[in-house]
């Protein structure tokens, strides 16, 4: 009695809709209006984006401000000090 070789790949085992993975990819490409993400996935991603935005905001608030275009009146020019 021969034994089947164990495989880690699930690609051969996937059977969705029409029975073949390639068929599902084609169906998904042909019907983009019927393909939607699950509500659980969209809620998870929305929460992740909120957390990411909050972390970015916190980093920006705690960092030092950089004067990219400083005001010329307040800028001390070393050449004009002896005037």
C-alpha positions in Angstrom: 0.0 0.0 0.0 1.5 3.3 -1.0 1.1 6.4 1.0 0.4 9.9 -0.4 3.1 12.4 0.1 2.4 15.1 2.7 2.3 18.6 1.3 2.3 21.9 3.0 0.8 23.7 0.1 -2.9 24.4 0.2 -3.0 25.6 -3.4 -3.9 22.1 -4.7 -6.6 21.7 -2.0 -8.4 25.0 -2.6 -11.7 24.6 -4.3 -14.0 27.6 -4.5 -17.1 28.4 -6.5 -16.5 26.5 -9.8 -14.1 24.0 -8.3 -10.8 25.5 -9.5 -8.7 28.3 -8.1 -8.0 29.7 -11.6 -11.7 29.7 -12.3 -12.4 31.7 -9.2 -9.7 34.3 -10.1 -11.3 34.6 -13.5 -14.8 34.9 -12.0 -13.6 37.5 -9.5 -12.0 39.5 -12.4 -15.2 39.3 -14.5 -17.5 40.3 -11.6 -15.9 43.0 -9.5 -19.2 44.3 -8.3 -20.0 41.1 -6.6 -16.7 40.8 -4.8 -16.7 42.6 -1.5 -14.6 42.3 1.7 -16.3 41.0 4.8 -17.6 43.4 7.4 -15.2 42.0 10.0 -12.2 42.6 7.7 -13.3 46.2 6.9 -13.9 47.0 10.6 -10.5 45.5 11.5 -8.8 47.6 8.8 -10.6 50.8 9.8 -9.5 50.3 13.5 -5.9 49.7 12.4 -6.0 52.9 10.3 -7.3 54.9 13.3 -4.6 53.5 15.6 -1.9 54.3 13.0 -3.2 57.9 12.6 -3.3 58.3 16.4 0.3 57.1 16.7 1.4 59.5 13.9 -0.4 62.4 15.5 1.3 61.7 18.8 4.7 61.5 17.2 4.2 64.8 15.4 3.0 66.5 18.6 6.0 65.4 20.7 8.6 66.2 18.1 10.4 69.5 17.8 9.1 72.1 15.4 11.4 72.8 12.4 11.5 76.3 10.9 11.6 75.4 7.2 10.9 79.0 6.1 12.0 81.1 9.0 10.8 84.7 9.2 13.7 87.0 7.8 13.1 89.7 10.4 13.6 87.2 13.3 16.5 85.5 11.6 19.9 86.6 13.0 22.3 87.2 10.1 26.0 87.1 11.3 27.1 89.5 8.6 24.7 92.3 9.8 25.7 92.2 13.5 28.4 94.8 13.1 26.0 97.4 11.5 
